[in-house]
Amino acid sequence: MIRNALTVDVEDYFHVSAFEGSISRHDWDKHPLRVAENTRRLLDMFDDRQVKATFFVLGWVAERSPDLVKEIATRGHEVACHGYSHQLVYNQSPDVFKMETLRSKGLLEDIIQSPVHGYRAASYSITERSRWALDILAEAGFDYDSSIFPVRHDRYGMPGTPVSPYRLETEGGRTITEFPLSTANLLGYHLPIAGGGYFRLYPYMVTRLGLSQINRKDRPFIFYLHPWEIDVDQPRIQTTWMSRFRHYNNLEKTEPRLTRLMDDFSFSTVQDVLMGLDLLA
């Protein structure tokens, strides 16, 4: 059975980009932290099925919950970087992006006392407008990135890019491995099938069929979710109708569907999957 990559973007409910117009970053500390409890619920679920995953941890969370980051590592999972402040990359200058990325990577490495090899941008915001970020990631010592979604979307996406893991040459001539977010081929259309809101929106069988299609082609897929997606009791934020729908739709279905997913497919960390493909040393 093909091993696929299971990933968790470790951020809290008030960090999501869709709420930027409703919650100021300056007010984040005024909101109750729920991310540690929800992440530990995921850790317990993974332990029950002897599954290892990659946790892309937000630096802001790591500063406030270093014991959580240590626990992720000591329970045998991979700790990777999700940036520091969950800002969309294309809204940052290269200098600010570099500063925040190095800050977050260093913070995580100090906590776990081990190198951090992987990176994922907030809301997959490495797009044509922010390709320059890949050079900064390679220069910072990351071995792989998982930020490129080969679809069209109002917030992210780089259509026309490869759909399987590959070695990417940056604009500055450096190389880094890219594990793009997974899509299924539907009559020539790349249907996003990698997790998150799509996992909650589609009926489970649609997700299962789409991911099975990828494995039948002898390719691994990458799946993602957030700790807040198993938290049905999280506070409700007043925001636009579309943002409410994307964030709160079918939260109660995430946990049972995730259980089925782990029973139906084989999972490991991003690092393990890429090493099996000879895309990492």
C-alpha positions, 0 to 999 in steps of 0.5 A: 500500500502506498504511503501518503503524507498526513499533515496538520497546520497547527494554528488556532481558530482566530488565526485563519486568513478568512477572519483577518477582516474581523480579528486584528492580529493585535487582539490575538492574545485576547482570545482563549487558546484552544489549539493545544487541547485540539492538537492533543486530541489529534495526537491521541487519534494518531496514536490509536492507529499508530500513524505518524504525521507532519505538524506545520507549527505556527511560530506564534503558537510555538512561543506560547505553547512550547510544551505542545511542540515538544510533545509533538516531537516526543510522540514521534511526529515531524515538526515543520514550520508554518511561518510566524504570524500567518500572514499571506506571503504575497502581502509581505515584503521579501525582507519581512517574510525572511525575518519571520521565517527565520524567526519561526524556524529557529524557535522550533529548532530551539524547542525540539533541539533538532533541524526543521526540514519542511515549510508550509505557507499560510493559506498556501500563499506561495503563488505566481506573485510570491515565487521569490519566497522559494529562494528564501526558503532554500537559502534558509535551509529548508529541504522541502516546501508544501505550499503550492496548490495547483488550482485556481482559487481566490486566495491561493493557487498556481495552476499549471504546476506539477501535481506530484512531488518534484524537485523545483528550481527557484528563480535564483537557481536554487533547488528545493523539493515541492510536495504540492497539495493534492488534486484529483483529475475530473474531466481534465479539471484539477479538483482540490481534494487534499483536505481542510474545507474540501474534506468537510464540504465533499461527501466522504466517498468523493474524497475517498475516490479522489485520493484513491485515484491518485494512489492508483497512479502509484503516486502518494497524496498529501492530506491536511487539516487544522486542529480547529476543524475537530472543535465544534465548540469553538467561538463563532466569529462574525464575518462574511457569509462565505467565510462562515461557510468555509470555516464552520461547515460540517465541523462535526463530521471532521473527526469521524471522517478522519477516522475513516480516512486513516482506516482506508489509507496508509499514512506517514510524515512528509519527510518519510514519504519524500525520502521513499521517493528519493526526493530527500537525502 
